[in-house]
């Protein structure tokens, strides 16, 4: 079958399995290795219901992405959806919130987590110069791999995602034999405050699926692939999270607080001895690597789409003549991750990440509502979530609730960041006007 080429010069090569596994890769990241203890300490055996509650909350957002992603099929994911609904200015803000306020800062942090994890086994990784060389090698590999095209990048993500799931599935399968049923009983319902704190943590544990949709301009038959890929991935993620929480709670029970930094490693040690803890530590590092690899595949498409719309330098909109990839956007994005990971500046800026992703979600939900309100919108059959506006409104209520749970510094940093982005936009517009 011939590969479909878009007007942007990209190739539609990402199918259902590629999209679903890329979403799983983004969502099941390094946090899963400590998440069961965070939930277990706060909620006890009742924690399993917290996952279900947060899954329902995030499902309302996922469904909005599924509907809008089936409709808007150009590159950029969240950015493209907002531009199509509201125009250039809101899209510009969302683009910056996504690629810098969320993705780059997260990736720089993940690279350092990789080095810190390896340093436990190989102390040489504590050396700042060696860390810098290590980061350079990792980023160079990811950049070169993804320049060769989305097909190669997604194929790599599919393989490494399956590899990183193997130890987690092993813990689920073999850990069931160590479960004590008494540890799965609860004698009281946790307080509303504990439930709220846990829900906030869990919500971000489910976040990440939106990054995979940044390759929307390279998804085959997006009207079908986007909704099916999102729903498949969301179901798999929920099942893995629930089973890991059940096993961790069932095995560790009241001892959870003793292993709060590495609960899964503690279970692995019970199953196969001290080597199990080491395997889980290395798996956590590998999981961080796969997450960054996924971002180097997906997020440069935001820069590419912004450049195509005249919001970023034209060079970022260039497509490789042989590999049909946005190669300059990939090079620039990977280089920025490397610089921040070495400089360590992400630590001060990362406070805005939580507010950034919530504002992005809110923007996409509002875009979905706007598309729904359009008249004569039945020319093409695309995925439409049931219930009219009920699901989007539930999503908005969930996001507003989560925004009120953020600290004043998280909110303030996001407002300052948006203010700076607005100034950049105004300056760019003025420069363009003067050049005309």
N, C-alpha and C positions, 0 to 999 in steps of 0.2 A: 504494500500500500504506500502511495506517495505521501511524503510528509507535507502537511499544510504549512504554507508560509504566510505570515501576517503582513499587514501593511507596514508594520514597524520594522520588518526585515527579520523577525524572529521565527522560530519553528515551533509548531505545536507538537510536542513530544511527550508531555506529562499525562499519563493515564490515571485511572482510578487507584490502582495499587501504589503508584508513585506518589500521588497526592496524599493518600491515606497514611502511608508510612512516613512521609515527610512531616505530616502533622503530628504523628505519634512521636517522632524524633524530637520535634520542638517542645512538645508538652511534657513528655516523660524525660526530664533532664536530671541534673545533679541533685535537685531538691528532694527527689523521691527517696534518697538514701538516708535522710533525716526526718522526712515528713511524718512517717508513722509514729515516731516518738513525740513530735510536736502535738499531734492530734491526741495520742494516747494519754499523755500527761494531763492535758486540759480536759479531755472528755471521757477517758476510760473506755469501756466497751461500747458506750453510746456513740463513740466517734464514727462508727460506720454510717450512722444516719447523717452525720455532718457531710460526708462525701456525697450522699444522695441529694441532700438539700443543695449543695453547691453545684452539683452536676445539672440539676434542674435549672438553677439560676443561669449557669453558663450556656445551657442548651438554648435558652431564649436568644442569646447573642449569636450562637452558632447558626441558628435557623435564619436569623437576619442576614448573616454572611452568606449562607447557602442560597437564599433567594436573590440577593443583590449580586452575588458572584456569578449566578447563572445568567443574569441579565447584562452585566457590564463585563466584557471579555478582553479588555485591553490590559496592558502591563501595569503593575503598581498595586494591585490588591486594594487595601483600605483607601489609599490615596486616590486611585482611579474611581472608586465608588463615590467618594466625597466630591471629586471634581465633576463627575457626571451629574450629580444631584444639585450641588450648590455653586459650582464654579471654581475659578482659579485661586482666589484668595484663601477660602477655607481649606482647599486642597494643599496649598503651600504650607499652611500651619500643620496640618496632619502629616505631611511628608517629613517635616523636620521633627515633629514629635516622635514619629516612628523610627526613622533611620538613626537619629542621634539620641533623642531622649529615652528611647527604649532599647533599640538593637545594639548600637555601638557600645554603649556603656555596659550592657549585659555581657557582650562578647569579651570585652576587655577584662571584666571581672572573672569570667569563666576561664580565660587563659591563665590567669593567676591561680585559680583554684586547681587547674591541672598541675601546674608547677608545685604548688603547696602539697598536693596529694602525693606526687612522685617523690617529694623531698622527705616524706615519712619513711620511704623505703630506700631512697637514694639521696642522702643529705647534700650531695653536690648541687642539687637544684636550688639550694638556698643562695648560691652565688649569683648576684645580680647580673653579672656579665654573661654567665652561662644561660641564665633565664632569658636574657635578651636574644641570644643566638638561637635558643630553643624556640622562642616565639617567632623569630624571623623564619626559621625553617618550616614551622607549622603553617604560618600564614602564606608563605611562598607556595607550599604544596597545595593549599586550598585554592589560592588564586589561579594557579596554573590548571588545576583540575577543572575548575568552573569556567575558565576561559574556553576550554574545549567544548563547551556547550551544555545546555540544560539536561540533555539526554544522559551524558556521562555523569554530570553532577547528581542527578536523581538516582541513577543506577548505584552510585557509591553510597548515597544516603540510605537506600533500601537495604543494602548489604550490612552497613554498620549498625543500622537500627535493629535488624534481626539479631546481630551479634550481641548488642548491648542488652537485648531483652532476655537472652538465654540465662544469665545468672539470676535475673529477677524471677523468671519462670521456674528455675531450679529451686529457689527459696520457697516459692509457693507450693510446688509439688512435694518436695522432701520435708518442708517445714510443717506440713499438716500432721505428720506423725508425731510431732513434739508439742502439739497444742494441748493445753489443759482446759477442759470445757468450763471450769470455774472462772477462768480469766475472761470469758466471754459474757458473763452475767453482769448486770448493773443493778445496784440497789437504790439509785436515785437519779434523777434527771439533772444534768449540769445547769448552772445558772445561765441566764440570758446573756450576761456579760461574757462568760467563758465561751458560750456558743458563738457570739458575735466575733470575738477575737479569733476563734478557730476558723470561722467561715471566711474571714478576710484572708487568712493564710492559705486556706484551701482554694479560694477563688483564683489566686495567682498561681497555684499549683496546676490548675486546669488551663491557664492562659498559655498562649504560644501558637495555637492553631492558625491565627491570623497571619503569621509570618509566612507560612507555606503558600498562602494565596497571593503573595507578591509576584509569583511567577504566572499570574493569571493570563498573561499574553502568550504563554507557552503551554497552556493546558488544552489537551485534545477534547473536542466536543464539550466545552465548559458547561453548557446547559444541563448536561447529564453528569459529567465528572465531578463538578464542584459539590453539588448537594450529596451525591452518593459518597464521595471521598470524605466529606466532613462528618456525615452520619456514621460511617464505618469506623473512622478513627475515634470519634467521640465515644462510641460504644466500647471499643477495645480499651481505651484509656480508663474508662470508669471501671471496667471489669478488673483490670490489673491493679488499680488503686485499691479497690474494695478487698480483693483477695490478699494483697500485701498487708493491708491494715488488719485484716482478720487474723492472718498468720502471726504478725508481730504482736498483736494484743494477746492472742491465745498462747503464745510461747513465753513472752516476757511478763505480761500482766503487771503486777505491782512493782516489778523490778524495772519498769520502763525508764524511770528517771535516772537509773544508774547507767543506762546506755543511750542517753539523749543525743549524743553527738554522732552515734553510728549504730542505730538499732538493727539494721539489716546485717551489718557486719557481725554483730553479736549472735544473730541467728545462724549465719553462715559458719561461725566458729563452733556453735553447738552441733552443727550437722557434720562438718568435715574437719574440725580442729582449727588450730591457729592459722593454717594456710587459707582457710575460708575467709577470715577477716582481711587478709592481704589481697585475695582475689576481689573482694567487694570494694576495697579501697582503689584498686587499679580500675575496676569497672566504673567507679564514680568519675575517675579522671577521664576515662574513655568516653563516658556519657557527655561530659563537658565538651570534649573534642568533637563529638558528632553534632552537638547543638551549634557550635560555632561554624562547623562545616555547612550545616543547613542554612545558617544565616548568610554565609558568603555566597551561597547559591541564590537565596531569595531576595534579600534586602537591596542589593545593587539595582534590582529592577525598579525600585522607587526612584533612585537617582536617574536611571535611564528614562523612566516615564516623565519625570520632572524636566529633564533636559529636552525631551521631545516636545513638551509644552512650553518651552522657552523660559522655565523657571530656574534652571541651572545651566552652567556652561555647556555649549553645544557638544564639546568633545565627549561628555558623559553619555550622549545619545548615539554615539557611533556603534555600529554593529560589526563584529569581526567578519571579514570577507569570506573566510573559510569555515569557521565554526558557528556562525550566526549567533554569537553571544554578545552582550553589551560589555565588551572587554575593558574599556576604560572605566566604566562604573565599578566593575569588579575590582580592578587594580586600586582605584581610589578608596573604595570602601575597606578593602583588606588592609591597605596602608594605614588608614585612620585607626583601625582596631589595634594594629601593631604599635603605633605611636602612643596611644592611650594606655595600652597594657604595660608598656615599659615605663612610661612617665608616672603612672599611678593616679592620674588626675580623675579617673572615673569614680574613685572613692568619694570625693566631695560632690560630684555631680549626680551620682546614682540615686540620690534622694528623690529626684523628680520622676524616676521610672514608673512608679506605681500610679501616680496621677496621670502620666502621659498615656499609658495604655488604657486607662479608664476613659479618658477623653476621646481617644481614638474609637473605642467601642461605642461610646455615646454618639459620635459623629456618624458612624456606619448605620446605627439603628435609625437615626433621624433621616439618613439618606433612604433607607428602606421604606420608611413611612412616606417620604415625599414621592417616591416612585409609585407606591400604592395609591396615592391620592390623584395621580394623573388620570385624565380621561382617555377613553379609547386606547386602552393599554393591552388589548387582547390580540394584537396582530401576530404575536409569536407565543407559542406555548413554552413557558419556562416554569421551573419549580416555584410553587407558591405555598408558603406554610399555612396550615389551617388556622381558623380562629380570627381571621381579619387582623385587627390592630391589637388584639389582646396580648399576644406574645411580645411584640415590640414594646408595649407599654410596661409589661412586667420587667423586661430587660432594662428599661430606663429607670424604673423604681429601684431595681437591684444596684445599678451603677450609682445612682444618687446616694443610696444607703452606704455603699462602699466609700464613696468620696467623703462622706461625713465622718467615716472612721479613720481617715488619714490624719497624720499629724499636721500641725500648722506649718511646719517647715516643708513638708512634702507639697502642700498646696501652694505655699508662697513661692517655692522654687519653680513650680510649674507655671505660675502666673508670670514670674520674672522671665522665664524662658520664652513664653509666648510673646511677651512684650518685646524681647530682643528679636525674635523671628519677624514680628510685624515691622520693626524698624528696618530689618534687612530687606523685607519685601518692598517697603516704601522707597528705600534707597535704590534698589534695583529698577523699580519702575521709573524713578526720576532720571537715572542714568540712561535708560532706554529712550526716554522722551527727549533728552538732550541730544542723543545720537541721531534722532530722526530728522 
